[in-house]
Amino acid sequence: MQEGIETIIDAVRKHHELYKNALPLIASENITSPTVRVLLASDFSHRYAEGEVGNRFYQGCKYIDTVEALAIRYAKELFEAEHVNVKPISGVNANIAALFALTLPGDKIAALSVPDGGHISHSRYSVPAIRNLKLDELPFDQNEMNIDTDKMVKGIKEKKPKLILLGGSLFLFPHPVREAREAADEVDARIVYDASHVLGLIAGKQFQDPLREGADVVTCSTHKTFPGPQGAIILCKETLKDEIDKAVFPGTVSNHHLHHVAGLAVTLVEMKHFSAEYASQILSNAKALAQGLYEGGFNVLCEHKGFTESHQIAVDVRGGYGGGDAVAKKLEKANIITNKNMLPFDKTPEDPSGIRFGVQELARIGMKESEMREIASFIRRVVIEEEDETKIKEEIKELRKDFQRVQYCFGGKGKGAYKFIEAFEEVW
């Protein structure tokens, strides 16, 4: 039994070592600040607090009430939201709650297909199937890598969906929320905007403002461009407060992972102070990496639009490169961590033709445009020039030596939370 525990600890230690020496370019991940890591390991992780602030089913929650109330307050302030629910435990959970709150079985909704960038929770086999909804796919312009606005408006007016689900997983450019709102008003439809990928950019006012542009509800995971713990929040209009809150609890959540709420509250404070600078650096890094890859010979999508207006870059690696799966595995051998991704022309998910890069985590550890150009060169050398991955891995380890501390948060070397994280690293 003890040997099994040692095996687990050793695997976690090796994982830590890998990521200290790698270039994490997964678009759906980020790292929390040292302060948040402390809170995630706190006694909050052992407790329940079913119910609402000040009205729990359990005793012993007065300090939990303080933290949750502050998380709600800070989220309202940061996102200028009329109402916030911090209980969802994942982005998918937030989407389930929103659709349960705003639809009835048999209703029709419109959302992007997965190849066109929709998240898997938007697909007919996920949340729509759970709620027994009829799903129409939003029209997509492959050249522009965005929803076809004119066709969308026409489709909303003709098909009269009960709900329009915007946002996505491959999400390069802002979605046409204002245009959807005008059409939705004509057919009495609601708009839910899945901001999971771009929440940090929205916080920094570097993408779009879905609430002001007409979304009724914004669902968001809290660990992508927004650098919090894994979990989710829902932002909505005051008029939808009761429906959303009931759909979350008792509808789809019991224990809402209180240590994550504490970490979320701290991340919200961090982002109130640093989100503008952080989001701006993310965008600059994304454009620099995309330009470097394009100049290095890769087919980076949407060169005519500056490649991206988010943290993401989409690259078509069909043909001689072997497709997304082969390229992602080859890059991993050099400690470049990314993922294969479907593109609009893909028909099946088994062997997608794309690679999706995300730069938010590298920005979080202090990398800027010059490092992005160097990383583009690493990727070219691995994929196009087919250099030895082991050699490039050593160069990447050397690059990472100067980027081992989380930025855009409070504290510094030898102060406060950093003392904890240094002790934590000694343990591992």
Secondary structure as UniProt FT lines:
FT   HELIX           2..20
FT   STRAND          23..24
FT   TURN            27..28
FT   HELIX           34..40
FT   HELIX           43..46
FT   STRAND          51..52
FT   TURN            53..54
FT   STRAND          55..56
FT   HELIX           62..79
FT   STRAND          83..85
FT   HELIX           91..102
FT   TURN            105..106
FT   STRAND          108..111
FT   TURN            114..117
FT   HELIX           120..122
FT   TURN            124..125
FT   HELIX           127..130
FT   TURN            131..132
FT   STRAND          134..137
FT   STRAND          140..141
FT   TURN            142..145
FT   STRAND          146..147
FT   HELIX           149..159
FT   STRAND          163..167
FT   HELIX           177..187
FT   STRAND          190..194
FT   TURN            196..198
FT   HELIX           199..203
FT   TURN            204..205
FT   HELIX           210..213
FT   STRAND          217..221
FT   STRAND          232..236
FT   HELIX           238..240
FT   HELIX           241..246
FT   HELIX           247..252
FT   HELIX           258..295
FT   TURN            296..297
FT   STRAND          299..300
FT   TURN            301..302
FT   HELIX           303..305
FT   STRAND          312..316
FT   HELIX           319..321
FT   HELIX           324..333
FT   TURN            334..335
FT   STRAND          336..337
FT   STRAND          339..341
FT   TURN            344..345
FT   STRAND          354..358
FT   HELIX           360..364
FT   TURN            365..366
FT   HELIX           369..383
FT   HELIX           389..400
FT   TURN            401..402
FT   TURN            413..414
FT   HELIX           417..427
//
